[in-house]
Amino acid sequence: MQPLILEGNWLVYSSSLSPSFNFILESGGYEKGNSQVERKMDLVYGGGSVGLMGLVSQTVYDGECHVLGVIPTALVPIEISGHTVGEVLIVSDMHERKAEMARRSDAFIALPGGYGTFEELLEMITWSQLGIHNKPVGLLNVDGYYDSLLGFFDKGVDEGFIRASARNIVISARTARELIQKMEDYVPLHEQVAPSHSWKGEQCNGKL
């Protein structure tokens, strides 16, 4: 099989918080944004203007690439502070937010984050395993932030809960440039739970 031909919309999952050790994390976010700009990749993200989300979106926007933020009404007063960049799409709830972001994106990247980032990342990994999509899913493992999670995936393979071929769904690297290159070279080789055509109902409902 040949690598997938990736188009311009990359979905980035990241935190709305700026932790006390944010210099390391924000360096990863800044590098990620610059790497997208270098390749003229457009950004889809969660719509916030604070934390790592705000850093990445501002960097990509300053590089004259298109930025689309998708945010539910309830989070507007919490995650948008002051000036926003690019296009902002306000939706009714979290389910619509995640579906809209996934539908509009050609690849998924998780920066260091918390529960929300983990949940969105794992959903895209699961959807790939199920056969709903075959888009690359990457982790930007800044300063080894995701080492424990990656080790947990390996433990799942060792114990027989995750197929070895499905472990290859998850792409990781410690720098943005390396991660993007790996994702551009990605070839889906895992056995899907159900054929992609059987998920047409999901696609018609706007999920992908």
MOWONOR-V467058 format. One line per field, one symbol per residue. ss: DSSP state (H for helix, E for strand, - for the rest). phi: phi as a letter, one per 30 degrees, with the letter a starting at -180 (. if undefined). burial: I if it has 24 or more other ideal C-beta (glycine too) atoms within 12 Angstrom, else O. Layout:
BEGIN
ss=???
phi=???
burial=???
END
This chain:
BEGIN
ss=--------EEEEE--------HHHHHHHHHHHHHHHHH---EEEE-----HHHHHHHHHHHH----EEEEEEHHHHHHH-------EEEEE--HHHHHHHHHH---EEEE----HHHHHHHHHHHHHHHH------EEEE-HHH--HHHHHHHHHHHH-----HHHH--EEEE--HHHHHHHHH-----------HHHHHHHHH----
phi=.cedcdcdccdccaddcbddcddddddddddddddddechcdccadjdccideddddddddddicdbbccbdedcedcccbidccicccccdadddeddddddcccabbcdeacedddddedddddddddjdbbddbbcdddhieceddddddddddedicbdeddddddcbacbdddddddddcdbdcddddbdeddcedddddida
burial=OOOOOIOOIIIIIIIIIIOOOIOOIIIIIIIIIIIIIOIOIIIIIIIIIIIIIIIIIIIIIOIOIIIIIIIIOOIIOOIIOOOIIIOIIIIOOOOOIIIIIIIIIIIIIIIIIOOIIIOIIIIIIIIIIIIIIIIIIIIIIIOOIIOOIIOOIOOOOOOOOIOOOIIIIIIIIIOIOOIIOIIIOIOIOIOIOOOOOOOOOOOOOOII
END
